[in-house]
Amino acid sequence: MSTTPSRVFAARLVGLPIFDPQGDQVGKVRDLVVTMRTEGTQPRVLGMVAEVFGRRRIFVPMTRVTNIDSGHVYTTGLLNMRRFEQRSTETLVIGQMLDRTVTIKSTGVTGTVYDVGMEPARTRDWVLSRVAVREPAKGFRRRGQTHVVEWSEVVGLTRADERQGATHLVAALNEMRPADAASILHDLPPDRRTAVALALDDERLADVLEELPDEDQVEILKGLDSERAADVLEEMSADDAADLVRDLPPETAEILLQLMEPDEAEDVRRLMKYVENTAGAMMTPQPVILGPDATIADALAHVRNPDLTPALAALVYVCRPPLEAPTGKLLGIAHIQRLLREPPSTLVAGALDDSLDWLRADASIDEVAAHLATYNLVAAPVIDDNGRLIGAVTVDDLLDHMLPANWRDRAPGRPGSRS
């Protein structure tokens, strides 16, 4: 490891790509695994938690790490693909050390841990050697004073009962994609997971919940008070919120629906009426809907909305008024590629594709898949018996329902044992 920096800070490692000797990326760093020893003794770094294909997490021993530079981690390429399971003697640096309240011996200063530094020891093992501590903010300062001290100078990191907040881990999660943040949250111990979820704002928590397994969603939602849970449900897409509410006890579900804004609750109630794994149950009721008098410039302005997923932004649905689902009669769909080829001032109605048969709400998951595949679509309208648009099914909605429930934990097995 001659080219590896003499000291590396954990928070800066998170998200770095991991490469094999051929230069192919095999995963991303998600955490460090250490074994704690006595108070004041530097913990030994056992390895890294890496996220590989399918959002599966594996253990990468430090003996397999050949180099760490400012933007990459390199390994021998000989990795055990068995899913990482934390042992009782192990501690996760990002998941369990950040935000812990500690005291600096020499000064008596108390603060929270916002990063931890590691470096190679004489034995060629890696150890945690530095602790970055931030004092509470004072006066008009937005942030408190920071200190980077020797591991032995800090009291509190080896005591399981010390207070641990969530500020710095939440800050790290806010910088990640929702799917990556969900992966971190999923692997935290239950109490820590609940504490971190409570500290996320409503919109961010909603984005992360949509990426979590059903059981995690239910557990986190039950840890919120009813008002907060209803607010988070309002921030979720209606189809994901409906799936989550279905998994709750009926009395709990009804309480939350009553607390939601009426329009948001109505969308969720409407989706819950459809049979599971049908087009109606998996659709979103809020695609981009325009009237026949809208121009192509209007359509392009709507699909530029950064809150839209790429699949929802791929199509514009042109309907007679009213323009909220259930709309007036669906006149046709306009593909984004076609819109980009037309003059902005022309009417979107002149660029419609009305040659397809539209999906019905009771279409099965196989029928939805066949429809999207046959016509090379990433989204498709769903209509009622009167030809009114009631929603749209996207390919990501379809995959969420077609993949096995534990698809995030699956990956092709490889021989070997954890070392």
N, C-alpha and C positions, 0 to 999 in steps of 0.2 A: 504494500500500500504506500509506496514511496511518494506518489503524487497526490495522495489524499491529504487535505488540510489537517493540521495538528489538532484542531478543535472544530467540532460541528455542532450547531444548535438544532435541537429536535424540531422546533416549529418550522424551521426553514427546509427541513427534509420532507415534510408532508406534501404529497402531490408530485414529488420528483419522479420522473420515469425511471424504470429499472430495465437495463439492457443485458442481453447475454453477450458472450464473446464475439458473436458474428455481427453485433450491432442491431439486433432485432429487439424491439421493446417487448418485454414479457409482463410488465405490470407497472403499478405505481406504489410509492411508499405511503402507508396510511398511519403507522405508529411505530414506536420502539418498544421492545419487550425487555424488561430488566428483572433481575433478582435482587431483592432488598436484603441488606445485611444489618449489622448493628448500627445504632445511631452514630453518625459521624463517619462511618466507613463507606467509601464510594461503592455504589451498586454496580454490578457487572452487567453490561449490555449483552443479552443473549442473542438478539437478532431483531429483524424488522418484520412488521406485519405488512404484507404486500397484497394489493388488490390486483387480481388477474382477470382474464376473460370471464364474462358472466357475472361480474362483481363478486366473485368468489375471493375469500381471504385466505392466504397461506402464510406459513412461517418461513422466513429466509434467515438462516443462521448467519451470524457475523463472519463465521469461517468461510462462507460462500461469497462474501462481499469482497471484491478485489480492488475497487476504487470508488471514491466519492469525490465529485467535483462540484462546482457551483450550480450545475443544472442537471446532473445525471448521477445515477448509481449503477455500477457495473458489477456483475456477478460471474461466477464460474459457469453458469448455465445449468448446473446440476441441481435442480430444485424439486423438492417433494411437493406435489400438488394436492396433498391432503388438506382439507379445510382446517384452518387454525382454530384451536380450542385453548383458551387461556387456562393455565393451571393455577392452583390455589397459591403457589409460591411465587407467582409472577405478577408483575405490575406493568400496566400500560402507561407510558410517559404522557402521551397526549390525553388519553382518556381519563387517567386517574391522578396525575400530578399537577397539571395546569390548574390554576385557581385555588390550590390548597393554601391555607393560611399558615405562614411560618414566621419565625423570629430569628433575626440575625444576632448571634451571641455577643459579638464585640460591641454593638451599639444599642441592643435592645429594641431595634426597629422592628415593627411587625408589618407585614404586607402580604401580598399574594404572589404566587409563582406565575410568571408569564412565559418563561422558557427555561430549558435545561440544556447545558452543554455537555458533550461527550468527547473523549479523546482516548487514543490508544495508551495502554499502560505498558510497563516494562515487560510484562508477561505476554504481550501481544494481544491480550484481551482488551476490549473497549470498556471504559467505565464512565459513569456520570461524574463529572469533575466540577462543574460550575452550576450555579442556580441564579437565574435572573428574577429579581424580586421588585415589585412595584408597590410603593407606599400608597395609602389612600390619598385622594386629592384633597388639597387644603386651600382654603380661601377661594380665589378666583381661578385657580389653576384647573384646567380640564383634566389633567393627568397628574398623578403623584410622582414624586422623585423615584428614580430607578437605581438599583444596585445589582451588580454582577459579582457574586462572592464565591469563595471556595465551598464545595459541598459540606465540608466539616464545620463551616461557620454557621450552618443553618440548623435550626431545631424545628421539628414538626413534620418532616416529610416521611418519616417511617412510622408514624403513629396513625393507625387506621381510623381512630376516632376524632382526628383533627377536622376542623371545619373546612369544607371545600365548596367554593362558589362555582360559577359557570361563566364569568365574564370573558375570560380569554379563550376558552374553548368555543363559546358562542361566536366570538369575533372571527375565529378560524373557520367555523362552519359557514358563516355568512359570506366568506370569500370563495366558497366551493360551489360547484354545480349542485342542484338539489339531490341528484342521485348519489353523488359522492358524499354529501353531508348525511344522507340517509344511511349510507353504508357505515359511516363512523358511529352514528347514533345507535344503529342496530347492535353493534358489538360492545357497547358500554354495559356495565353492570346495571341491573334494573333501576336501582335507586338513583344512580348517576344519570341514567337516561332520562328519568322523569325530571330531575332537577334541571338538566340542560334544556329539555323541551319546554319547561315552564319559563325559561329565560329567553327563548326565541320570541320574536314578535309574531303577531297573528299571521301575516302574509307569508313570512319565511317558514313558519311551522306548517302552514297549509301545504306549501310547495314540497317540504320534506316528507310530510305524511303521505302524500300521493305516491312517493317512491318506496315506502316501507311495506313489509309484509303485513297481511291483515291482522295478525295477532299483535304486532307492535302498534299498529294504528289504534286498535281497541284499548290496549293497555295505557297508551299515552293519553287518549281522550278521556278515559276514566280518571286519570290523575288531575284533570283540569276541573275547575268549578264550572257549573252549568253555563253561566253567562259567557265565560271564556271559550268553552267548547263550542257553543253556538256561533261565536264570532269566527272561530277558526273554520268551522264548516262552511260559513258564508264565503270565506276566501278560497276554498277549494273549488275545483271545477265541479259542476253539478253531478256529473256521472260518477266521479270518484267519491263525492260526498254521499251519494245515494248508496253506493256499494258499502261504505263504512257504516252508515246508519242501519243498513240491513243486518249488520253483524252485532248490533247492540241489542240489549234486552228491549222488548217493545215499549215498556213504560219509560225507559231512559230515552229511547228514540223520540217518543212523542213529546217529552219535556223539551228536548233540544229543538225540535221542529217548531214548537210553540214560541221558543225564544228567538228564533231566527227572524230576519226581516221577511215579511209575507211573500214578496216576489221570489226571494231566494228559496224559501221553504217550499213554495209551490212548484218550482222546477224540480226539486229533490223528490217531492211527493209524486209528481207525475212520472218520473223515471222509475220509482219504486213499484209502480203499478204493473210494469211489464215483466214478463217471465224472464228469469235470469238466463243469461247467455243468448239473448235475442238482440236484434238490432235496436229495438226500443230501449232495452236495459243498458246497453253500452254506449249509446249515442250521447253527444253533447247537444243541449237545446239552444246553444248560442253561437252558431257559426256566423260568418259574415253574410248578412242578408241586406239586399238593396232592392229598391223599386225599379220598374222598367224605365223611369225617366232619369235615372242616375247616369252620369258620364263615366267613361273609363278612368278619368282623373279621380273621380270620387272613389271608384273601386280600388285603385292603387293606393289611395290615401288610407283606406280602411285596412288593407292587408299589410301595410307598413307597421301596424300596431305591434310593438315588441312583445306584448303579452300573449300574442297568438303563437301557437305551436306551428312549425313549418307545415304540418299536414293541414291544419285549419286555414292557414294563409294561402294554400294552393288553389282554393276554389272560392268563387263568389256565387251566392245563391240568389237568383232574381225571382221575386214573387210579387203578386198583387198585394196591396194593403189588406190587413195590417202586416207590419214588417217585424213582428215578434212572434216566435213560435208559440202556438200554431198559427201560421201566417195565412194569408190568402193563397190562392192557387199558385203552385210552383211553376214558373214559366221555363226555367232551364238553369243550367250552371255555366259559369264562365271560368275557363282555366287561366291561371296567372300567366302562362306562356303566351296564350293568345292575346291577353290584354296588353302585354308588353310590345306586341307587334302592331297595335292599332293606334291611331291618333288620339291623344288624351281627351279631345273635345267631343268625340263621337259617343253615342249612347252605348252603354254596356249591353243593352238588349240586342244590339246588332252583332254581338260576338258570342251569342249563346250556343251551347250544345244542348239540344233538346231531343236528341235521337235515342237516348238510353231509356231503358225501363228503370224506374226508381225502386229503391228498396222499400219494403213494408215493415212496420214495427215488429211483426211476428216472425220476420226472417231469422232462420237459425244461424248460429255462428259459422257453420259450414257454408251456408248460402251467402253470407256476407263475405267470407273469404273468397269464394268462387267469383262473386261479382267484382270485387276489387282486382283480383288477378286477371279475369277475362278482359276487363277494359283498361288495365294498367293504371288504376287510380290509387291515390293515397288517401282519398276521402270520397264519400258518397252521400247524397241526400236520403233522408228517410221521410216518407209521406204517410198520411192517413188515408182512409177510404175516400175522402173527398178531394184528394190530390193536394192537400195543404202540407207545407213543410213543417215537420215537427222536430227535426234535429238532423244531425249529420254524424256518421260513423267514420272515424279516422283509422288509419292502419295501426297507430299506436294503441288506440282503444282495443282493436282486434287482438293484437299481440298480448296485451295485458290479460285478456280472457282466454287465449288459446294456450299460452305457456303454462306449464305445471305450477302449482302454488309455490313450490320451493325452488323455482328456476334460478333464483339468485345464488343459491347454495350449490348448484350443480356444476360439475365440470368433469371432463374425461379423467378417469383415474390414472395415476402413474405409480409405479412401484417405489418403495423406499420408506424409511421411517424417519420421524422427526429426530433431529440431533441437536 
